[in-house]
Amino acid sequence: MPYLFLGLAITAEVLGTSLLKATEGFSRLWPSVACLVAYAGSFLALSAALARGLQVGVGYAVWSGLGITLIVVIGALFLNEPLSVTKVLGVVLVIAGVVVLNLGGAH
């Protein structure tokens, strides 16, 4: 059950981050409201996952690592952001760090 809430938290965080550019510095009302609601939902779902037994370090690592990875992919596919070798290497290192933390957290 904690991983269901973690998945919801990641989805909401990615949605909120994807909306940041549309807020234009939080000067546009509805994109700003949607962004803040998504972030609030993300933290609520993350706290629910932690309350159901997910370790803080592992939960946060998965939440932030998958969020970073998905945002880089969304940026490259939909926001015309360049995808460099350095950026891909950085994402690979983030994913490797999440995997290592999960392996360590399982013991």
C-alpha positions in Angstrom: 0.0 0.0 0.0 2.8 2.6 0.7 4.0 2.2 -2.9 0.6 3.1 -4.3 0.7 6.4 -2.3 4.3 6.8 -3.5 3.2 6.4 -7.1 0.5 9.0 -6.5 3.0 11.4 -4.9 5.4 11.0 -7.9 2.6 11.6 -10.4 1.4 14.7 -8.6 4.9 16.1 -8.2 5.7 15.6 -11.9 2.4 17.3 -12.8 3.2 20.2 -10.5 6.7 20.6 -11.9 5.4 20.4 -15.5 3.0 23.3 -14.7 5.7 25.6 -13.3 6.6 27.1 -16.7 2.9 27.8 -17.4 2.5 29.8 -14.2 4.9 32.4 -15.6 6.4 33.1 -12.2 3.0 32.5 -10.5 1.5 35.5 -12.3 -1.2 33.4 -14.0 -3.9 32.3 -11.6 -5.2 29.0 -12.8 -1.9 27.4 -13.8 -0.6 28.6 -10.4 -3.5 27.1 -8.5 -3.2 23.8 -10.4 0.6 23.7 -9.7 0.2 24.4 -6.0 -2.6 21.9 -5.7 -0.5 19.2 -7.4 2.4 19.9 -5.1 0.2 19.8 -2.0 -1.3 16.5 -3.2 2.2 15.2 -3.8 3.3 16.0 -0.2 0.1 14.6 1.2 0.5 11.3 -0.7 4.2 11.1 0.2 3.4 11.6 3.9 0.7 8.9 3.6 3.3 6.5 2.1 5.7 7.2 4.9 3.0 6.8 7.5 2.3 3.3 6.1 5.8 2.1 6.7 7.9 3.3 3.8 11.4 4.4 5.1 12.0 8.2 4.7 15.3 7.9 2.9 14.1 5.2 0.5 10.8 6.9 -0.1 12.3 10.3 -0.7 15.0 8.9 -3.0 12.4 7.1 -5.1 10.1 10.1 -5.1 12.8 12.6 -6.1 14.8 10.3 -8.4 11.8 9.2 -10.5 10.5 12.7 -10.5 13.8 14.0 -11.9 13.9 11.3 -14.5 10.3 11.9 -15.7 10.8 15.7 -15.8 13.9 15.3 -17.9 12.0 13.1 -20.3 9.0 15.4 -20.4 11.3 18.4 -21.0 13.0 16.7 -23.9 9.8 15.4 -25.5 7.3 18.2 -24.9 9.2 21.4 -23.9 11.9 21.3 -26.5 14.7 21.1 -23.9 18.0 19.8 -25.2 19.1 16.3 -24.1 22.9 16.2 -23.8 25.2 13.3 -22.9 25.9 15.1 -19.6 22.2 15.3 -18.8 21.6 11.6 -19.6 24.6 10.7 -17.5 23.3 12.7 -14.6 19.9 10.9 -14.8 21.7 7.5 -14.9 23.6 8.4 -11.8 20.4 9.5 -10.0 18.7 6.3 -10.9 21.8 4.3 -9.8 21.7 6.2 -6.5 18.0 5.3 -6.0 18.7 1.7 -6.7 21.7 1.6 -4.3 19.6 3.2 -1.5 16.7 0.7 -2.1 19.2 -2.2 -1.9 20.6 -0.8 1.3 17.2 -0.1 2.7 15.9 -3.6 2.2 18.3 -5.0 4.7 
